[in-house]
């Protein structure tokens, strides 16, 4: 779990768990996947689909509407993803925020995404990411 994913273009990601998560996000948020997008930018766009400064958080109802037959990563607790590359993505996210994952492992993945991708939560280099 050492691959840096957040600054990787979606087209370059081959991990099936992450690709499944992206399909779930596309279904729940209606934000289309683009191969040229970086993972970090796509995750941000999922909360700000129309480019406004007001977030559109992922809701429990939307996550529950996903097909229950397929494994649903968005509804799983972060701690239950420790054997998945999705956990590596979560580690990258908390590092960008100068935080520790142990403080957020009890959250569901969609709550984790809502928490960290709200305006001004993720900081890269010298600028805030919106």
QUIJO-V460332 format. One record per pair of residues at least 12 apart in sequence whose C-alpha atoms are under 8 Angstrom apart, sorted by sequence separation. I is the first residue (numbers start at 0). GAP is how many residues later the second one is. If there is no record, write none. Layout:
I;GAP + I;GAP
This chain:
62;12 + 77;12 + 117;12 + 30;14 + 30;15 + 28;17 + 28;18 + 30;18 + 96;19 + 25;20 + 28;20 + 24;21 + 93;22 + 92;23 + 9;24 + 10;24 + 96;24 + 9;25 + 10;25 + 96;25 + 8;26 + 9;26 + 77;26 + 78;26 + 95;26 + 96;26 + 8;27 + 9;27 + 77;27 + 78;27 + 95;27 + 8;28 + 9;28 + 76;28 + 77;28 + 95;28 + 8;29 + 9;29 + 28;29 + 76;29 + 77;29 + 92;29 + 7;30 + 8;30 + 27;30 + 76;30 + 77;30 + 6;31 + 7;31 + 76;31 + 77;31 + 5;32 + 6;32 + 75;32 + 76;32 + 5;33 + 6;33 + 74;33 + 75;33 + 4;34 + 5;34 + 27;34 + 73;34 + 74;34 + 77;34 + 27;35 + 73;35 + 74;35 + 72;36 + 73;36 + 27;38 + 26;39 + 23;42 + 62;47 + 23;48 + 23;49 + 24;49 + 23;50 + 20;51 + 58;51 + 20;52 + 57;52 + 19;53 + 20;53 + 57;53 + 57;56 + 56;57 + 54;63 + 54;64 + 52;66 + 16;67 + 17;67 + 46;67 + 16;68 + 17;68 + 16;69 + 14;70 + 42;70 + 46;70 + 46;71 + 43;73 + 42;74 + 43;74 + 52;77 + 5;83 + 0;84 + 3;84 + 4;84 + 2;85 + 3;85 + 1;86 + 5;86 + 43;86 + 0;87 + 4;87 + 5;87 + 3;88
